[in-house]
Amino acid sequence: MPKGTVQKPQAQAATQKSLVMSEKVGFDNEKYLKEQTSAILERVKKFDNKLYLEFGGKLIFDYHASRVLPGFDPNVKMRLLQKLKDKADIILCIYAGDIERRKMRADFGITYDVDALKLIDDLRDWNLDITAVIITRFDNQPAAKIFKNKLERRGIRVYTHSATKGYPTDVELIVSDEGYGANKYIKTENPLVIVTGPGPGSGKLATCLSQLYHEYKRGLKAGYAKFETFPIWNLPLKHPVNVAYEAATADLRDFNLIDPFHLDVYSKTTINYNRDVEIFPVLKRILEKITGTESMYKSPTDMGVNRAGFGIIRDEVVQEAAKQEVIRRYFRYTCEYAMGFVDKETVQRVELLMEELGLKSTDRMTVEPARKAAQQAQEKGKGNEGIFCGAAIELKNGTIVTGKNSPLMHAASSLILNAIKTLAGIPDKIHLLSPSILESIGNLKKTILRAKTVSLDLEETLIALSISAATNPTAQMVMEKLKELKNCKVHMTHIPTPGDEAGLRRLGVNLTSEPNFSTKSLFIT
């Protein structure tokens, strides 16, 4: 058995629970897809065969949903759009301020403007085309202007919308030619218009309402609705899935609450989140001003088209997965705080959510083994300068494998090599990487690239492994096991370097790390 492999004792109840949960799914995609499609088409019929549907959350690669609802296809919304492709136009919104300050999408480590470009490409891969891109709250920001030029020169229609005058209090001004009317009308052809964006605050709602204003001026009685996945309205307020949504939006200060309007009108308890509840009275007045009639919506919950709760088939599975997501968010925010991206209040908010669910950071099974591996590295390297790092991965069969850094490679590199050797049943004494290849890469880094260290990060290690596979049948066989690491939980005692983070992201693992830096250097390449 490779070094760093730990078989978890059968007596550990928490471990067994984790293993049992990992073998199950808690969400039925097909049921959800059928119900959600039907609900959307039913909503279209309630208006003059024209519905602007605001898509909340991620349109594609919704990894938060797939983590908290095991079995949820992160691309299920794209499958839904494919079913509706002959009936739908797609409008993509992006806030000019997010472009200007280079806001990041953490799942991919890319900025929102790059994510918008990626989304357009991804839609095309699914044979879906963007009707137009809207840059919202545009005020001639230099980066936003460059982004606009880039898209237009590639043949994509781009519109700019300025901040709506009078919003949110002066409804008379908002619903006028100086308010929504100041925005250029976007021509669409299909009865359903999907309005999406790379993240929250992208201006989706304002775009929907602006279009609604123009449609009514043209005599078309269009409608508005909201496609949301979280919070799930028909789950309890403190259900772990809904708490996980609060953890995911802790930096936005979002919180869930019982929809008071729905409770008052229907005497039924449903769950919504603060921003939708707070804006509902204003939004209702705006809709009534645009349409000239009383709104059919009596509550924020009424506006939503969300059948996710009906796709849950094993509540205990999704509860456990959601608890793990809360812990994951805690680690992420502590690291972002260390890097200066979020404030202390964000971290404290997630700590409170963990307390509510009775969770500790060590309830993630990979945390303590990773810390122990770092401690072992420190004991082995006693007297040497440097920072000692540990990492651990939980394989799908419940086995924990660890790795630690050394002069030759980073902890992430050691971890992944140990993990695939474990999966392939390769003894520790058999080397996967040729010493000559390691020496050649080390020489390149030291004498030519002038690197401060020759230790291989994960991206470099995977390249070295692929080169070794050309002459080493064992390395070739073990490489195939990399696919089996997807969705496995990984924990590191230090914030991964860019090369480690990129490699782990490409392998598709669910990573957490502690807010420690792997080097004393301030500039890391």
N, C-alpha and C positions, 0 to 999 in steps of 0.2 A: 504493500500500500504506500502511495507517495507520501512524503513528508508533509505534515500540515493537515492530514486527513483525520477527522474525528468522527467516529460513529456515535450518535447520540444515544445515551442509555434509554432503554425501553421504559424505565420507571419514571422518566420525566414527563409528567402529565402535560405541561405546557408544550413540550416538544411534540408529543404525540398529537396534540390538538392541531398544531401547525401543520403536521404532515397530513392529517386527515383532511384539513381544509384545502391544502394544496392539491388534493386529488379530486376535488369537486368544483363544479361551477354553481354559481348562485343566480345566474341570469339567463333568460331564454331570448336570444337575439331575434329568432324568427317570429315569435309571438309579439315582441316589441315592434318589430318592423311592420307587421301586418296592422297592428292597432294604431301605430303612429301615422302611417300612410292614410288609413281610413279616416282618422280624426282630422287630418289636414284637409283632405278633399271635402269632408263634411263642412269644415269651417269656410272654405271657398264658396260653397253654395249659399251661405248665409248673406253674402254680399252680391254686388252686381257682377258676379263672375270675375272679380279682380281682388286679390288679397295680397297685401304686403306682409310677409312673414319675417319677423326679426329673429335671426338665429343666434341664440345665446350660446356661450361656450365655444369649444373648438369644432369647426366643421369637419376637419379631418385629423387623424392621429389624436383622438381624444383619450390620452393615456390616463388622465385622472379618472374618467369614467370606467375604463377597463381595469384599473387597479381596485376601485371600491366596489365594482360590480363584476366579480369574476365570471367570465363568459361573455361580457360585453365586447363586441367587436369595435375597436377604436375607429373603424371606418364605416360603421353602420349608417351614419348620416349620409355618406356618399352613396351607399347602396340605396337608401331611400330616395335620394335625388335622381339616381338612375331610373328608378321606377316612375319618377315624375318628370323626366327630362323633356318630354314632349309638351308639358304643361307649364314649364317654369323658366323664368329668366333669373340670372344671378347677378346681384350688385355687391361689390366689395367695398367696404368703408375702411378708411384708416385715418386716425387723428394726426394732423400735421405736427402737433407737439411731440407725439411719440416718435415720429421720424426725426425731428430735430434733436431730441435728447438721446436717440439711439436706444430706446427701450428694448429689453431683451426678452425673448421667449426661451425660458429655461429648458424646456424639453429638448430643444435642438441647439441651444447655445448660439442663436442667431437673432439679429435685430428684427423689430416688427416690420420694417419696410422690406427686408430680405424675405421674411416669412410671407408677406403678401405676394411677392414674386414667386415664391415656392408654391403657394396655394394655387396661383393661376396655372402653373405647370402641372400640379397634382390634379387639378380639375380636368385639364386637357387629357391627362393619362386615363381618366375615367370617361373620356369622350363628352365632357361638359365644358362649355365656354362661358367666360365672364361677359356680361352685357356691357358693364362699365365699372370703372373704379372711381370712388368719390374720396377726395381728400377733404376731410371735415375740419371745421374751425381754422380754415386756411387764412393766414395773414402774411403772405409773401415770405414765409420762412425759407431761408436759402436751401436747406437740405430738402424741404418739401418741393421746392421748385425743380431741383435736380431730379428728384424721384418722378415728378410729373413729366419732365422732358424725356426721361429714360423710357417710360411706358408709351408715351405718344409716338416716339420714334420707332417703337416696335409694333405700331398699329393698334394699340389699345386705347379705347375711348376713356378720357379722364375728365372729370368735372371737379370743380372746387366749390365748396360751400363755406361761407363765412359763419361766424358765431351768430346765432339767431337773436335778433334784437328783442329785448323785453323778456327773454326767457330767464326764469320760469314763472314770473309773477304777473306780467302784463299780457294777459291772454288776447286782448284786443289788438295789441301791436304784434304779438307772435303770429296770430292768424290774420295776416294782412299782406299786402304786396311788399311792404317794407320788412316783414318777418320772413315767413316761409316762402312768400312770393318772390323774394329777392334771389332765391336759388334757381338756377336753370332747371327746367323740366327735363327728366331723363325718359326718353321714349322706350317703352317695353312692349312686347307683343303677346305674351302669354298671360293666362288668368292668375298664375301664381308667380310672385316676385320674391325670391329669397334674398334677404339683406343680411350680409354677414361681415365679419371683420376679424383681424388677427388677435383681438383681445378686448377686455372690457373698456368702456369709455371711448370706443372708436367712432361714435356718432351714428350708430345704426338706427336708434329710435328717431332722432331728428331727421334722418334721411327718409324714413318711412312716412313720418308726418308731413314733411315737405312735399313728398310725392302725392300723398293723400289730398293735400290742399290743391295741388295743380289738377288732379283728376276730377275733383268736384267742380272746379272752375270750368272744366271741359265737359261737364255733365255726366261723368261716370261715377256711380256710387260705389267706390272701392272701400275695402275694409283693412283693418290692422289686427294682427295677432302676434303672439310671441312664442317661439319654440325654445323651451328651456329644458335642461336635464336636471339641474340642481338649483335650489333644494327640491327634493321630491315631495310634492304637496300632500300626498296621502300617506306619508310615513310620519311617525311621531316627531315632535320638535327636537327631542334629544336622541333620536335614533342615530347611531354612529355614522351612517351614510350622510345625514344632514350635518352632523358635527364636522365631518371631514370636509364638507363644502366650506364651512366657516373657517377651518384651518387653512384651506387653499386660498382664501381671500382675506386672510388676516391683515395683509399689508394694505388692503383697501378699506379695512375696518367694517366689512360687511358682517351682519349677524342675522340669524333666522328669527322669525317670530310668527305667532299665530296671526293669520290674516284677519284683522278686526272687521273689515268691511264684509267679508264672506260670512263670518260668524254672525254679524248683525242681521244680514239679509236672509241667510239660509239656515241659521242656527246649526251650522256644521263647522267643525274645526279643520282648517287646512293650513299648510305651512307655506310661507313666502319669505322673502328677505327684505331687509329694511329699506333699501333704495326703491324697490318697486312699490312698497306700501306708502312710503313718504311722498312719492311723486304721483300716486294714483289720483288724488282729488284734482290736481292740476291737469294731468293727462286726460281725465274724463271730461273736464271743461273744454280742453282743446279739441278733443274729438267731437264734442257736441257743437262747438263753434264752427268747426269745419263742415260738419254734416248738416247742421241746422235742425237736428232731431235729437231726442234723448238717446243716450248710449245704451246698447244692449248689454254692456259690461257693467256689472254691479260691484265687482271686486277685482283686484289684481289677479287672483286665481282664475277668474273667468277669462281673462285675456290669454292665459297660457294654453298651449297645446302640448301636453306632457303626459305620455303614457308609460314613462320609465318604471314607475312603481308597479305596474301590472306585469312587467317582465321579470320581476324578482321571483324566483322559484324556491330558493333556500335562504331564508332570512339569516340563519346562524352563520352561513358562509359569508354573506355580504357584511354582516356585522363585524366579523373578525378581520376581513380585508379592510374595512373602513377604519378600524382601530389602528391597523398597521400604517395606513395612509396618514393618520394624524401624527403618529410618531415620525414618519418620513418627513412630513412638513416641518415638524419641530427641528429636526436636524438641518433641513435646508435653510430655514430662516436663521438659525444660529450661525451658519456659515455665511449667509448673505449679510448678517450683521457684522461679522468679523471683516468682511470685505467692503463694508460701508454702503451696501445697497439698501438696507432697511434700518429702521430705528429700533430701539430697545422695546418700545411698546408692542411692536409686532411679535417679537419673541415671547414677551410676557403673555400676550393674548393666546398664543398656542399652548403655552405652559398651563394656563387656566383650563383650556379645553381638554388637555391630557388629564388634569386633576378631576374634571367632571366625569371622565370615563374610567377613572381609576388606573391610568396607565403610567408606566415608567419607561424611560428610554431603553432600558435593558430588556423590555418585553419584546423587542425585535431580536430574534434568535442569533443574529450575526454579530451583535454589538460586543458582547463579552469575549467571544473567541478572537475577534480582531484586536481588542485591547490586550488580551493575553499574548497574542503573536508579537505585538509591539514591545511588550515587556520582555519577551524572550530575545528579541533582536537587540534590545538595550543591554541585557545581561551578557549576551554573546559578544557585543561590541564594546564592552566596558573599557574605558580608557581612550577610545577613539572619538574624534570630533564628529559632529553631525547629528541629525535628527533621525530617530528610529521610528519607522512606520509599520503598522500592521493592517491586514485586510482579511476579511472572511466572506465566504459565499455559502448560501444554503442551496444545495442542489435539489432537484425536483423529487428525489427519493428521500429527502430529509437529511442527507449527509451534510455535515459542515466541513468545509475545506478552508485552510488558512494560508496566508503568504506574508512574507515580510521583506523589507528592503535590504539591499546588500550593495557592495561596490559594483556589482555587475548589473543589477536590475532593480527597478522600482517595486514596491510592494504589490501594486496592481498587476505587474508583469508576472511576478512570482506566483501570485494567486491564480491567475488564469491558466498558467502552465500546470500548476498542481491540480487544478480542477479538471482539465481535460485529460490529464494522465489518470486521475481517479476514475473518470467516466469510461476510459478505455481499458482500465485494469493494467496500466503500465507501471512496473516497479520504479521506485524513486531513483535507483542507480542508473537507469537508462536515460541518456541525455537526448532531448529533442532538438536542441540547437547545436550546430557544429561549432567547436571551439575556434575554428579558422574564420567562420563568419562573424562570431562575436568579436574576435580580435580585429578583423577588417573594419567593422562598424565603429569599434572603439577608437581605432587609429584615425578614421575619417573625422569623428567628432572632436578628437583631441588636437590633432596636428593640422587639419585643414579648416574645420569649422570653428576652431578655437573655443569649443564648449568647455564650461567649467567642470563638468563631470561626464564620465563615459557611461554611467549607469543608464540602462535602456528603459525608456518609458513604454507604455503598453503598445502604442502605435508602432514604435520601432521594433518591439518584440514580435508583434504579429507579422511584420514584414520579414524579419529574420526567420521566423517559423516557416513562412511560405517559401523562402529561398531554400531552407534546409529540406523541405518536403520534396524538392526536385531530385535529391539524391538519397534521401532517408525515408524508406517505406513506412517506418514507425511514425515519423513526423507527419507524413501524408495521411495516415489513418487517424491520427489524433486530431488533426485539423478539422475533420468532419464533425468532431464532438463540440466544436465551438457553437454550432447551431443549437445545441441542447442547453446552452446557458441563457437563452432568451427568457426574460421575465423572472429570472432567479434574483433573489435578494442579495445584495452586496453591501458590506459596510467597511469603511476605511477610517482609521484613526486620525487621518489628516486630509485636508482639502486636496483633491487630486490636481496634479499639474495638467496643463492643457492637453498634452499628449495622452495622459492616462484617461482624462475625462472623455476625450474624443473616441478613444478606443472602446471604453466601457459603453458609451452611448451607441456606437455602431453594433456592439454585441447585443444590445437591447436589454441589459440588466437593469433592475431597479436599485439605484444607488443611493446610499446615505453616507454622510461623512461627518466627522466632528470638526469643530471650528478651530483647528490647529493648522498651521502652515508647515509644509514639508521641507522648507528651507528658510534660512534667515535672510535670503536675498529678497529685495522688494520687487525686482523685475524678474519675472519668470517667463521663459519662452517655451 
